[in-house]
Amino acid sequence: MSTPNFAVSAIALAVLQMTSSAVRAEDPDQTMQEVVVSAAKTRATSASVAGFANAPLLETPASVSVLTAQQMLDLQIRSTTDAARYDASLSDAYNAVGYAEQFSIRGFKLDNESSYRKDGMAITGDTQIPLENKERLEVLKGLSGLQAGVSAPGGIVNYVTKRPTDTPLRTVVLEERERGNLYGAVDLGGRFDNTDFGYRINAAAERLRSYIKGADGNRKFVSAAFDWRISPQALLQIDADYQRKSQVTAPGYQLLNNLTLPNVPADQLLNDQPWSRPVETTSSNVGARFEYKFSPDWNATISANQHHFKRDDYTAFPYGCGAQDLYPGFCGNGDYDVYNYISLGEKKSPLTAQALLQGRFATGAIKHDFTGGASFFKNSEKWGDYLYDLSGVSNIYHPVVVAPAPGTSGPVSERRRDNERALFAQDIVSLNERLKLHAGARYVKLKRDEYVGLDDDGAVLPYAHTDIGFWLPNVALVYNVRPNVATYVSYAQGLEHGGVAPMGTGNEHRALEPGKSKQVEVGIKADIRQDLSASVALFQIRKGLEYTDAANFYVRNGEAQNRGLEVALNGRASRDLTVGVSATALNTQQSGTGSVELDGKRVTDVAAFKSSVYADYAVPQVQGLKVGANWQYSGKKAFDAANSVFVPSYHVVNLTGSYATRIGNIGTTFRAGIANVFDKFYWRDVTPDLGGYLMPGASRTLRVSATFDL
C-alpha cells in the first residue's frame, strides 16, 4: 500500500470509528458535548523519568524537561529532532537526515542501546522513534545509574506511551511541509461497552521530502494500546507498535584540505548517485504492565518490553581525498572519494523486564516512601561484514556520476550479546516538613560476549567475555524553602558500556570495558504560580575519556569533565502569553591523556552556550488566534579534538501561528509555521564520528496543518 493511500485509509478509519456503536462509552448526545476547543495546560507538572513512578517535578532532585502530547501537537513536533530545538541541553550528535536521530545531553553523546527508553524500558535509538503514540517526551539530564542502570552520563530520553481514554477520542491530523512532505495521522481512544476495557489506536503515514534535495522516502506507523481493569486493585496494560521507514540518507561534509570549512548550499546531497538506495529500517515494540494495589499505601508493578530493530544500510559514502592522501578531509578543489557502503540485515532485539514494590510507612515521626525492585535486560546484535569499497571521485561543486564498486555485505551472524541483571532500592525519608533525604543504590551485574574475528585459518576466534558487577549509589537532599520553592543537592554514580571502536580503527567494532561516571549537582526549582515554573541547576560530571589515539586504536584514557549551568522557565506568564526559556552554559575539558592535542582542549560539537526562547501569544481581539516565535542560539563549536578549527555560532528564528474554530460540530485547529525565517545557513551538527563530519541545518521551510477533533 502506498503512503498516501495508507494515510487516506487511516483517516477513513477515524471517521468510521466516530460512528461505531461498538466502542461508544456514552450516548451520541453526550459524545457530541465532549467535542470542544479549549485551552490545555501549558506545561507538565510531573514525570517518571527521574524515578520509579510519576513524581512532581518540584520535588525531583534532578534537572528534567517534559513535552506533552498537546505541546507537541501545538508546536507541530513530528520527531525528537523537532523537539530538541526547545531544550538547550539536548543537541545533535551525528543526526544525519534519513539515518538515525542521535543526540547528546550536557555534552555527552547518548548510547543508542541504553539511553533511549519507552516507558522506562530500553529501546534501540538507531532510527527515528515515532511520537504518534507518545503521551510525553521526558528528558532526564545527568546520571541515571539508580533509575536506569547502564546509560550514557549525559542522561536519558524516555517516551511515555499513550493509554486509553475514559471519554471517546477521535483526532485527525493532516500536514504539508514545503517541498512536498505530506503527513497524516489518527488518534482514537475510548472504552468498550464493558468499560473495564479501554483502547488507544494510533496510525500515521508520511511522504518524506527533506530540505536536502533527493533525501526522500516514506514512513508508516501503527500502534495499539489496551487496558483491562481486572478489579479496583488490579490493572493490566498491553501495547504494541510497528514502524517501517525508508529514506535516502544525507552524509555530511569534511573539511577542505582538512583545514577549511566548505562553502556549500544547505540542500545539496552528497549521496546523489544513480545507484544510491534508501536506508530501510523496521522497528517494533510489544509491552505489558501489570499493577496491583495491596492497599492505598502499597502496590506492586511488573512490566516488560520486547523491541526489535532491523536495518538495510546503503550509502554512496563520501570520505577522504586520495589525490592528496587525506583521510579524513576533502581535496582543496572540492573533490572527495566515493565509497559503495552496504550493510544488510543488521538486527537488534533488546528485552527489558522490571518488578517494583512501592509503599509508604512511618518509623515514629519520620515518613518513608520506599521503592525496591529487580530488573533484567538482554540484547542480541547481529550484522555481517560490510562492503566498503572505493567507487570513484566526485566533487562538492560539480558532482560526478561514478560506477558502484561491485559486491554486497557478508552473511549475518550474532556479533555481540549483552545480559544485565540488577537489584535496586530507594527510600525517600521525610526528616521534617521541609527536608527530605533521597537515598538509593543499584547493583548491576553485566555480562557481554563479543565477536573478535577469525584466525589465520578462517576459524572464528573465542568471543571476548566480560562479567563484572557495579554498585551505583545515589543520594540527594531536598529542602523546601517555601511550599512552592525547593532546593536540592545530589551525588550520583553512573555506568555505561564502553564505546565501540569506529570504522577504520585498528580495533574496529570492538567495545571498550564498562566505565563509571560521577556527578554532583545543586539546583533550585520554583512553581511561580500554578502554571508557571522556573529552575536552575549547576552540575559537574566526570568520566573516562574515549578517543582514537595516535596509533589509530580506540581507547579510554584520561578524563572528560563537563561543568555546566542550566536555566529554564516554562508556562503561562499571563492569561494570553505562554513562554518557554531554556539556556545551558557548558565548560568541557579533557585531561590526563598525555597528549598536547587533547589535554586542556574543548570537547568537539559542544557549544559553550546554547539557548532557546519560545513565546506564544493568544490575540485577545480574535478568539482562537495565536501567534508564536522561537529563537535558537548556539555558540561556536570545536570541529576537531585539537581545537584547530571551530564552527561559527548561529541564530535561527522560527515563527508559528494557529487558529482554533468549529466547522459544523467538528473542533478544528489550523496551524502554520516558518522554520528558519531568515534562511540562515548554519552547521547544526559537527560530529567527530568517522573522522569528523559537518551537517548543515535546514533552510527556510513552510509547514501548514489542520487538526480535527471529530
C-alpha positions in Angstrom: 0.0 0.0 0.0 1.4 3.4 -0.9 2.0 6.1 1.7 -0.8 8.4 0.5 -3.3 5.6 0.4 -2.3 4.5 3.8 -3.0 8.0 5.2 -6.4 8.1 3.5 -7.3 4.7 4.9 -6.3 5.8 8.4 -8.4 8.9 8.2 -11.3 6.8 6.9 -10.9 4.6 9.9 -11.2 7.6 12.3 -14.4 8.6 10.6 -15.8 5.1 10.8 -14.9 4.8 14.5 -16.6 8.0 15.2 -19.9 6.4 14.2 -19.3 2.9 15.5 -21.7 1.9 18.2 -19.5 -1.0 19.3 -17.0 1.3 21.1 -19.2 4.0 22.5 -18.8 4.6 26.1 -21.6 7.2 26.2 -24.6 8.0 24.1 -24.3 10.2 21.0 -25.5 13.4 22.6 -23.0 13.1 25.4 -20.3 12.3 22.9 -21.0 15.5 20.9 -20.9 17.6 24.1 -17.3 16.4 24.7 -16.1 17.9 21.4 -14.9 21.4 22.4 -12.0 23.6 21.6 -10.4 24.6 24.9 -7.1 25.7 26.4 -4.9 22.9 27.6 -2.3 23.0 30.4 0.8 24.7 29.0 3.4 22.6 30.9 3.8 19.2 32.6 4.0 19.2 36.4 5.2 15.6 36.8 7.4 13.0 35.2 8.5 9.4 35.7 11.9 9.6 34.1 13.8 10.6 37.3 12.4 7.9 39.5 10.3 4.8 39.5 6.8 6.4 39.3 5.3 9.8 38.4 6.5 12.4 40.8 6.1 16.2 40.9 8.9 18.0 39.1 9.2 20.4 42.0 10.1 17.6 44.4 12.5 15.8 42.0 16.2 16.3 42.8 17.3 16.4 39.2 17.0 18.5 36.1 14.1 17.2 34.0 12.3 18.7 30.9 8.9 17.4 29.6 7.0 17.9 26.4 3.4 16.7 26.5 1.4 15.4 23.5 -0.6 18.6 23.4 2.5 20.7 23.3 3.9 18.5 20.5 0.7 19.0 18.6 0.7 22.8 19.1 4.3 23.1 18.1 4.0 20.7 15.1 6.7 18.5 16.5 6.9 15.3 14.5 10.3 13.9 15.7 12.7 14.2 18.5 14.8 16.4 16.3 11.9 18.9 16.2 11.6 18.6 20.0 15.3 19.3 20.6 15.1 22.9 19.5 13.2 23.7 22.7 15.8 22.2 25.1 19.2 23.8 25.2 20.8 20.8 26.8 19.8 18.4 24.0 21.9 18.6 20.9 22.5 16.8 17.6 25.3 14.1 17.6 25.7 12.6 14.2 22.0 13.2 13.5 22.1 12.5 9.7 19.0 13.1 7.7 17.5 9.7 6.7 19.7 7.7 9.0 19.2 7.8 12.8 18.2 10.6 15.2 21.2 10.7 17.6 21.7 13.3 20.4 23.9 14.4 23.2 22.8 15.8 26.6 25.1 18.0 28.7 27.8 17.5 26.0 27.8 13.6 26.2 26.6 11.6 23.3 23.8 9.2 24.2 24.2 5.5 23.8 21.9 4.0 21.2 21.4 0.8 23.2 20.7 2.2 26.6 19.9 5.9 26.6 16.5 5.8 24.8 13.6 4.4 26.8 10.0 3.5 26.2 8.0 3.6 29.5 11.4 3.2 31.2 12.3 0.1 29.1 15.5 0.3 26.9 14.9 0.5 23.2 17.3 1.0 20.3 17.9 4.6 19.1 19.1 3.6 15.6 16.1 5.1 13.8 13.5 7.8 14.2 11.5 7.0 17.3 7.8 7.6 16.5 5.9 10.2 18.6 2.3 9.5 17.4 1.6 7.1 20.3 3.6 9.1 22.9 1.9 11.0 25.7 5.1 12.7 26.9 8.7 13.1 25.9 10.8 13.2 29.1 14.4 14.2 29.3 16.5 13.4 32.4 19.7 15.4 32.3 22.6 13.9 34.1 23.5 10.5 35.5 20.7 7.9 35.8 22.5 4.9 37.3 19.9 4.4 40.0 16.9 4.8 37.7 18.2 3.1 34.5 21.4 1.2 35.3 23.5 1.3 32.2 23.2 4.6 30.2 25.4 7.4 28.9 26.3 10.0 31.6 24.5 12.9 29.8 21.1 11.5 30.6 18.2 9.5 29.1 15.2 10.3 26.9 12.0 8.5 27.9 9.0 8.2 25.6 5.8 7.6 27.6 3.1 5.7 25.7 -0.4 7.0 25.2 -3.1 5.0 27.1 -6.8 4.5 26.7 -9.0 7.5 27.5 -12.2 7.4 29.6 -14.1 9.5 27.1 -14.2 9.0 23.3 -11.2 10.5 21.4 -11.2 10.9 17.6 -8.4 13.2 16.3 -7.1 13.5 12.7 -4.0 15.5 11.8 -3.1 16.5 8.2 0.1 18.4 7.4 2.1 19.5 4.4 5.6 20.9 4.5 7.4 22.8 1.8 8.9 20.6 -0.9 6.0 18.1 -0.8 6.4 16.5 2.6 2.9 15.1 3.4 1.7 13.7 6.7 -1.5 12.2 8.0 -2.3 10.7 11.4 -5.2 9.5 13.5 -5.6 9.1 17.3 -8.5 7.0 18.5 -9.3 6.3 22.2 -12.1 5.3 24.5 -13.7 2.4 26.3 -15.7 -0.5 25.0 -19.3 -1.3 26.0 -17.8 -3.0 29.0 -15.9 0.0 30.4 -13.4 -2.2 32.2 -11.7 -2.5 28.8 -10.1 0.5 27.0 -8.3 1.1 23.8 -5.9 3.6 22.1 -5.2 3.3 18.4 -2.6 5.5 16.5 -1.7 5.3 12.9 0.4 7.6 10.7 1.9 7.8 7.2 4.4 10.3 5.9 5.8 11.1 2.5 9.3 12.4 3.3 10.7 15.2 1.2 13.7 16.5 3.1 15.2 20.0 2.9 18.2 18.2 1.3 17.3 17.6 -2.3 17.0 13.9 -3.1 17.0 12.6 0.5 13.4 11.4 0.0 11.5 8.5 1.4 8.4 7.4 3.3 7.3 6.3 6.8 4.4 4.2 8.0 3.4 3.6 11.7 0.6 1.9 13.6 0.2 1.2 17.3 -2.5 -0.1 19.7 -2.7 0.0 23.5 -5.3 -1.7 25.6 -6.0 -1.9 29.3 -8.2 -4.1 31.5 -9.4 -3.0 34.9 -9.5 -6.5 36.3 -10.6 -5.2 39.7 -10.4 -2.0 41.7 -6.9 -3.2 42.8 -5.6 -4.8 39.5 -4.8 -3.2 36.2 -3.3 -4.9 33.1 -1.9 -2.8 30.2 -0.7 -4.1 26.9 0.7 -2.1 23.9 2.3 -2.8 20.6 3.6 -0.7 17.7 5.3 -1.1 14.3 7.2 1.3 12.1 8.7 1.0 8.7 10.9 3.8 7.3 12.7 4.1 4.0 14.7 7.2 3.2 17.9 8.1 1.3 20.4 9.3 3.9 22.4 12.5 3.7 26.0 12.2 4.7 27.9 15.2 6.0 30.9 17.2 4.7 34.6 17.1 5.7 37.0 20.0 5.8 38.7 21.1 2.6 42.4 20.2 2.9 41.3 19.0 6.4 41.6 22.7 7.4 38.8 24.8 5.9 35.0 24.8 6.2 33.4 24.2 2.8 31.1 26.8 1.3 28.1 24.8 0.1 24.3 25.0 -0.1 22.2 23.5 2.7 20.2 21.4 0.3 23.0 19.5 -1.5 23.1 15.7 -1.3 26.5 14.0 -1.5 24.7 10.6 -1.6 23.3 11.5 -5.0 24.4 8.7 -7.3 22.1 6.8 -9.7 22.8 3.6 -7.6 22.0 5.3 -4.3 19.3 3.5 -2.4 17.3 4.3 0.7 18.2 3.1 4.2 15.5 0.6 5.1 14.5 0.3 8.8 11.8 -1.5 10.7 11.2 -1.3 14.4 8.6 -2.7 16.7 7.7 -3.0 20.4 5.4 -5.3 22.4 5.0 -4.1 26.0 3.0 -5.2 29.0 2.4 -3.8 32.5 0.5 -5.3 35.5 -0.2 -3.2 38.6 -1.7 -4.4 41.8 -2.7 -2.2 44.8 -2.4 -4.1 48.1 -3.7 -1.1 50.0 -3.8 2.7 49.5 -0.1 2.9 50.5 1.4 -0.2 48.9 1.4 -1.5 45.3 3.5 -3.8 43.1 4.2 -3.4 39.3 5.6 -5.9 36.8 6.5 -4.5 33.3 8.3 -5.7 30.2 9.1 -4.7 26.7 10.4 -6.5 23.7 12.0 -4.3 21.0 13.0 -5.5 17.5 15.1 -3.4 15.1 16.3 -4.3 11.5 18.2 -2.1 9.0 19.5 -2.5 5.5 22.0 0.3 5.0 23.1 1.6 1.6 25.1 4.8 1.0 27.3 6.3 -1.6 29.6 7.5 1.2 32.0 10.5 0.9 35.3 10.1 2.7 38.7 11.5 2.2 40.8 12.7 -0.7 43.0 10.0 -2.3 44.7 12.6 -4.6 46.1 14.4 -1.6 46.3 11.4 0.7 43.9 13.0 3.2 42.0 10.6 5.4 39.8 12.4 6.6 39.4 15.6 4.6 38.1 16.6 1.2 40.5 17.9 -1.5 41.1 21.6 -1.7 39.2 21.8 -5.0 36.2 20.0 -3.5 36.9 16.5 -4.8 36.1 13.6 -2.5 36.3 9.8 -2.7 33.1 8.0 -3.0 32.7 4.5 -1.4 30.0 2.0 -2.0 28.8 1.1 1.5 26.4 -1.8 2.0 25.4 -3.4 5.3 22.4 -5.7 5.1 20.4 -7.4 7.8 21.6 -5.5 10.9 19.4 -6.6 13.8 19.0 -5.8 17.5 16.5 -7.2 19.9 16.6 -5.7 23.4 14.3 -7.3 26.0 13.7 -5.4 29.3 11.7 -6.6 32.4 11.3 -4.9 35.8 9.5 -5.7 39.0 8.7 -3.0 41.6 7.4 -2.8 45.1 6.4 0.6 46.3 4.9 1.8 49.6 4.7 4.4 52.3 5.3 3.8 56.0 6.4 5.6 59.1 9.0 5.0 61.8 7.9 7.3 64.6 7.7 10.8 63.3 9.8 10.0 60.2 7.9 9.1 57.0 9.3 6.9 54.2 8.5 6.5 50.5 10.1 3.2 49.6 10.8 1.6 46.2 12.6 -1.7 45.8 12.9 -4.0 42.8 14.8 -6.0 40.2 15.4 -5.6 36.5 16.6 -7.7 33.7 18.0 -6.7 30.3 19.3 -8.7 27.4 20.2 -7.8 23.8 21.5 -9.6 20.8 23.2 -7.7 18.0 23.7 -9.2 14.6 25.4 -8.0 11.4 27.6 -9.2 8.6 30.9 -7.9 7.3 30.0 -4.8 5.3 31.1 -3.8 1.8 33.1 -0.5 1.8 35.0 -0.2 -1.4 36.2 2.8 -3.4 33.9 3.6 -6.4 35.4 6.8 -7.7 35.8 10.5 -7.2 33.1 13.3 -7.2 33.1 17.0 -6.4 31.0 19.1 -4.0 30.8 21.9 -6.6 30.5 19.8 -9.7 29.0 16.3 -8.9 30.3 13.4 -10.9 28.5 10.1 -11.6 30.7 7.1 -10.7 30.1 3.4 -11.1 29.5 1.5 -7.8 32.1 -0.9 -6.6 30.7 -4.5 -7.0 29.6 -6.8 -4.2 27.5 -6.8 -1.1 27.8 -7.4 2.6 28.5 -10.8 4.1 26.4 -13.3 6.0 24.7 -12.1 9.1 25.6 -13.6 12.5 25.5 -12.7 16.1 28.4 -10.4 16.9 27.5 -9.1 20.4 25.2 -10.2 23.2 24.5 -8.4 26.5 22.9 -9.6 29.7 22.3 -7.1 32.6 20.7 -8.0 35.9 20.1 -5.5 38.7 18.7 -5.1 42.2 17.8 -1.6 43.4 16.2 0.2 46.3 15.4 3.8 47.2 14.0 5.4 50.3 12.7 9.0 50.3 12.8 10.0 54.0 10.8 13.0 55.2 13.1 14.2 58.1 10.7 17.0 58.8 8.0 19.0 56.9 10.6 20.7 54.7 13.6 18.4 54.5 13.7 15.1 52.6 16.6 12.7 52.1 16.6 10.6 48.9 19.0 7.6 49.3 19.2 4.7 47.0 21.6 2.3 45.2 21.5 -0.2 42.3 23.7 -3.2 42.0 24.3 -4.1 38.3 25.8 -7.4 37.0 27.0 -7.0 33.5 27.8 -9.8 31.1 28.9 -9.3 27.5 30.2 -11.7 24.8 31.7 -10.1 21.7 32.9 -11.4 18.3 36.7 -10.9 18.0 37.4 -12.1 14.4 38.9 -15.0 12.5 42.3 -16.7 12.9 44.7 -17.2 10.1 42.9 -20.4 9.1 39.5 -18.7 8.9 38.1 -20.1 12.1 36.1 -18.0 14.5 38.2 -16.9 17.5 36.8 -17.3 21.0 34.4 -14.5 21.9 35.7 -11.8 24.2 33.9 -12.1 27.6 33.0 -9.6 30.2 31.5 -10.5 33.6 31.6 -7.8 36.2 29.4 -6.1 38.9 29.0 -2.5 39.9 27.4 -0.6 42.8 25.7 2.7 41.8 24.8 4.9 44.7 22.6 8.0 44.6 21.9 10.4 47.4 20.2 13.8 47.5 18.8 16.3 50.0 15.7 18.3 49.1 14.8 21.4 51.2 11.5 23.3 50.6 12.3 26.9 51.3 8.6 27.5 50.8 5.8 25.2 49.7 6.4 26.3 46.1 10.2 26.6 46.2 12.6 23.7 46.6 16.4 23.4 46.6 18.4 20.3 46.3 22.0 18.9 46.3 22.7 15.4 44.9 25.5 13.0 44.2 25.2 10.1 41.8 27.3 7.5 40.0 26.5 6.1 36.6 27.6 3.3 34.4 28.0 2.9 30.6 29.1 0.3 28.2 32.4 1.2 26.7 32.3 2.9 23.3 32.5 0.8 20.1 35.6 1.4 18.0 34.6 3.2 14.8 35.2 2.1 11.2 38.8 2.3 10.1 40.4 1.9 13.6 42.7 -0.9 14.5 40.2 -2.4 16.9 37.2 -1.7 14.7 33.8 -2.8 16.0 35.3 -3.8 19.4 33.7 -2.3 22.5 35.7 -1.0 25.5 35.1 -2.3 29.0 32.3 -0.7 31.0 33.1 2.5 32.8 31.7 4.5 35.7 31.0 8.3 35.9 30.3 10.6 38.8 28.1 13.7 39.1 27.5 16.4 41.7 24.5 18.7 41.2 22.8 21.6 43.1 19.6 23.2 42.0 16.6 25.3 42.8 13.0 24.9 41.5 10.0 27.2 41.9 6.4 27.0 40.9 6.0 30.7 40.5 2.3 30.2 40.0 0.0 27.3 39.2 1.0 27.2 35.5 4.5 28.8 35.5 7.7 27.2 36.8 11.4 28.0 36.9 14.6 26.0 37.6 18.3 26.5 37.9 20.8 23.6 38.1 24.6 23.7 38.5 26.4 20.4 37.8 29.8 18.6 37.3 30.2 15.3 35.5 33.4 13.3 35.2 34.1 10.1 33.2 36.8 8.4 31.4 37.8 9.9 28.0 37.3 7.8 24.9 39.1 8.6 21.7 41.2 7.3 18.8 44.8 7.6 19.7 47.9 8.2 17.6 48.3 4.5 16.9 44.7 4.5 15.4 43.2 2.5 18.2 40.0 3.5 20.0 40.9 3.7 23.7 39.8 5.0 27.1 42.4 7.2 28.7 42.4 10.3 30.8 39.2 12.1 31.9 36.4 14.2 30.4 34.9 16.8 32.7 31.8 18.8 31.9 30.7 21.6 34.2 27.6 23.5 33.4 24.7 25.7 34.4 21.1 25.1 33.2 18.3 27.6 33.4 14.6 27.0 32.5 11.3 28.9 32.6 8.1 27.3 31.3 4.4 28.1 31.5 1.9 30.8 31.3 3.3 34.2 32.1 -0.1 35.9 31.7 -3.6 35.0 30.6 -2.6 35.3 27.0 1.2 34.8 26.9 2.9 31.4 27.2 6.7 31.3 27.4 9.5 28.8 27.4 13.1 29.6 28.1 16.0 27.1 28.1 19.7 28.0 28.4 22.8 26.0 29.0 26.3 27.2 29.7 28.8 24.3 29.4 32.5 24.1 30.1 34.1 20.9 28.7 37.7 19.9 29.4 39.8 16.9 28.6 42.8 15.9 30.7 45.2 13.2 31.7 45.9 11.7 28.2 49.5 12.9 28.0 48.7 14.4 24.5 49.1 18.1 24.0 46.5 17.8 21.2 43.8 16.7 23.7 44.7 17.9 27.3 43.0 21.1 28.2 41.0 21.3 24.9 37.3 21.6 24.5 35.2 18.6 23.5 34.1 18.6 19.9 30.5 19.5 18.8 29.7 21.2 22.2 28.8 24.9 22.4 29.9 26.9 25.4 26.5 28.5 25.5 23.2 27.5 23.9 19.7 28.8 24.4 16.2 28.5 23.1 13.4 31.1 23.8 9.8 30.5 22.8 6.7 32.7 23.2 3.1 32.1 22.2 0.5 34.9 22.4 -3.3 34.4 22.3 -4.5 37.5 20.4 -7.4 38.8 22.6 -9.1 40.7 19.7 -9.5 37.5 17.7 -10.9 34.5 19.6 -8.9 31.3 18.8 -6.0 33.1 17.1 -2.4 32.5 18.5 1.0 33.7 17.2 4.3 32.5 18.3 8.1 32.7 17.8 11.1 30.6 18.7 14.7 32.0 18.8 17.6 29.5 19.0 21.2 30.4 19.6 24.3 28.2 19.6 27.8 29.3 20.3 30.8 28.2 18.3 31.8 24.5 18.4 35.2 22.8 18.0 35.4 20.6 14.9 38.4 18.6 15.9 39.9 17.3 19.2 42.9 19.6 18.8 40.6 22.6 18.6 42.4 23.8 15.4 39.1 24.5 13.6 35.9 26.0 15.1 32.5 26.2 13.5 30.8 29.6 13.8 27.9 30.4 16.2 24.4 30.8 14.8 21.0 32.3 15.4 17.8 30.7 14.0 14.3 32.2 14.2 11.1 30.3 13.7 7.5 31.7 13.6 4.2 29.9 14.2 0.5 30.7 14.1 -2.7 28.8 14.9 -6.4 29.4 14.7 -9.0 27.3 16.5 -12.6 27.2 15.4 -15.5 24.9 14.7 -16.6 23.6 11.3 -20.1 22.2 12.0 -19.7 20.1 15.1 -16.0 19.4 14.5 -13.4 21.2 16.6 -10.8 22.4 14.1 -7.4 23.9 14.5 -5.3 25.3 11.6 -1.6 25.7 12.2 1.2 27.2 10.2 4.9 27.7 10.8 8.0 29.0 9.1 11.3 27.4 10.3 14.5 29.4 9.8 12.6 32.6 8.8 15.7 34.4 7.6 17.0 31.4 5.7 20.2 31.3 7.7 22.9 28.9 6.7 24.5 27.1 9.7 26.3 23.9 10.7 23.9 22.3 13.2 25.9 19.1 13.8 29.7 18.9 14.0 30.2 15.2 14.7 33.6 13.7 15.4 32.4 10.3 14.3 34.1 8.6 11.3 36.8 11.2 11.1 34.6 14.2 11.6 31.6 15.5 9.6 29.7 18.7 9.2 25.9 18.7 8.7 24.1 21.8 7.6 20.8 22.9 9.3 17.6 23.1 7.4 17.0 26.1 5.1 13.7 28.1 5.4 10.7 25.7 5.4 7.0 26.4 5.5 4.5 24.0 7.0 0.8 24.0 7.4 -1.5 21.6 9.2 -5.1 21.0 10.3 -6.3 19.1 13.3 -9.8 17.8 13.5 -11.4 16.6 16.8 -14.3 14.6 15.5 
